[in-house]
Amino acid sequence: MNIDEPIHLEGFTENWSRMFIEEQQLLSVHLADWVEAIEHFGSTAIDGMVAKPIIDILIGVGHKDRVKVVIGKIQGVWV
């Protein structure tokens, strides 16, 4: 998604849940020793909700000292 793109909404789809689960599993492989939880939140996490088609993922690290390590690991895999 480009910052200049107009915002659009889509009707709910089970694909959002599936997409989250795929990302959660991938994140878990790389971050298992560093995170407490990986959660799906936001409008795409609510059954039946019209939403922007962007999967919001919240990663709980347990302690602020882990944040930089987790960010580095994410950037190493996805950037």
C-alpha positions in Angstrom: 0.0 0.0 0.0 1.3 3.4 -1.0 0.8 6.4 1.3 -0.8 8.3 -1.5 -3.4 5.6 -2.3 -6.9 6.4 -1.4 -8.3 4.4 1.5 -10.8 1.7 0.5 -12.8 -0.7 2.6 -13.7 -4.3 1.9 -16.3 -6.6 3.2 -15.2 -9.2 5.7 -13.4 -12.3 4.4 -12.1 -15.4 6.2 -8.9 -14.9 4.2 -7.9 -12.2 6.7 -7.8 -14.8 9.5 -5.9 -17.2 7.3 -3.4 -14.5 6.3 -2.8 -13.6 10.0 -2.2 -17.3 10.9 0.3 -17.6 8.1 2.2 -14.5 9.3 1.9 -15.6 13.0 3.5 -19.0 12.2 6.3 -17.4 10.2 6.9 -14.8 13.0 6.9 -17.6 15.6 9.6 -19.5 13.8 11.9 -16.5 13.9 10.9 -14.9 17.2 9.9 -17.8 19.5 12.6 -17.1 22.1 12.0 -13.4 22.2 8.2 -12.8 22.3 5.3 -13.5 24.6 2.4 -13.3 22.2 1.6 -12.6 18.5 -2.0 -11.3 18.2 -4.3 -10.3 15.4 -6.1 -7.0 16.2 -7.9 -4.2 14.5 -10.9 -4.3 12.2 -9.8 -7.3 10.1 -9.8 -9.4 13.3 -13.5 -8.8 13.9 -15.8 -11.3 12.2 -18.3 -9.5 9.8 -16.6 -6.1 10.1 -16.0 -4.0 6.9 -12.3 -3.0 7.0 -9.3 -1.7 5.3 -7.6 -4.8 3.9 -4.6 -4.5 6.2 -3.7 -7.2 8.7 -2.7 -5.6 12.0 -0.3 -7.7 14.1 0.6 -7.0 17.7 3.8 -8.6 19.1 4.2 -8.7 22.8 7.8 -8.8 23.9 7.4 -9.1 27.7 10.1 -6.5 28.5 11.2 -3.3 26.7 14.8 -4.6 26.6 13.7 -7.1 23.9 12.2 -4.5 21.5 15.4 -3.7 19.6 16.3 -7.4 19.2 12.8 -8.2 17.9 12.8 -5.3 15.5 16.1 -6.4 14.1 15.0 -10.0 13.6 11.8 -8.8 11.8 13.8 -6.5 9.6 16.2 -9.3 8.8 13.4 -11.5 7.5 10.9 -9.1 5.9 12.9 -6.1 4.8 
